[in-house]
Each structure stands twice: as C-alpha cells, then as structure tokens.
C-alpha cells in the first residue's frame, strides 16, 4: 500500500492567473474614456485575482491516506471524508464543441466533489488509480465496522443486509 498522497494546483497556473489579472489591469488603465472596456477589464482582473488567491490559500485540492480523503470545501476550506462515507470514485469524460474534459468525481451520496487535471496537477486517471490503492477494500471496511460495533456492544450487520436494501430500493423505484 502506498503512503499519504497530495494533489495541488500547478504553480504555473497560479502565476498565469495573476499575470492575466495584471494584464487586464494594465488594459483597463489604457482604456481612457471607454467605460465599457474599463468595466470589462476590471471585472476580468478581479475574477482572475480571486481565483489566483484561492490557489494561494488552498493549493492542495485533494489529499488521501488509508483513513480517507480531504477535499477543498468552499472558497479555501477543507473537509475530511472517511473512506466509509465515499460511495464511489470515478473518472468521467465529456465531449462538447470539439473539446474533451475529464473530471475525477468523489461521490459521498450527500455531496459530489469534482476535480480537473488543473485542480490536481496530474492526470485524473493517475489520481483515481492512487485513490483506489489507498482505499481499503470493501471487505476490510465491513470487518472494521463489525469490530467497532462489537466493541460498542452492538451486533455486526447481517452479511446480506446491503443486498436486501438494494432489492427493496429497486422494488420501490419500479412502483
């Protein structure tokens, strides 16, 4: 098993955002009496500056270890998610207008966390593979959960309970 991993925004992208913001400020200064150009350049500079600031405040977008994942949450906060709350980790691909976009999706059932190659500074397939290596297998998770429940004086879950719940869900969806 591999050790803890971290994925962060590439420094060149942070630099590009701030450089773009400065360029737009310069263009705004040259706009003279053209109010529309001034407003457009100022809005663009502000947006790029805010995105660049986020990259400085929270450069690590995703980290993972054997216990779970930590994802960026909100503007620059982080949220720790244990592996047993993660329902699925998958790479999705979308094609539109001749462009191909791949995103890493971490689905907890209650929230969906999306990461691009630019967020992670690495190909999303490589990150997905590393997460699969870090994540305990389903049998290990159930064994750990059973041990915790036994320690707490509760009975471990019935081995076919998940299958029964899935069958019940399928029947309710058919109605």
Secondary structure, DSSP 8 states (H G I E B T S, - for coil): ----EEEE--HHHHHHHHHHHHHHHHHHHHTTT-HHHHHHHHHHHHHHHHHHHHHHHT-EEEEE-SSEEEEEETTTEEEEEEGGG--EEEEEEEEETTEEEEEEEEE-SS-EEEE-HHHHTS-HHHHHHHHHHHS--HHHHHHHHHHHHHHTT-----TTHHHHHHHHHHHHHH-
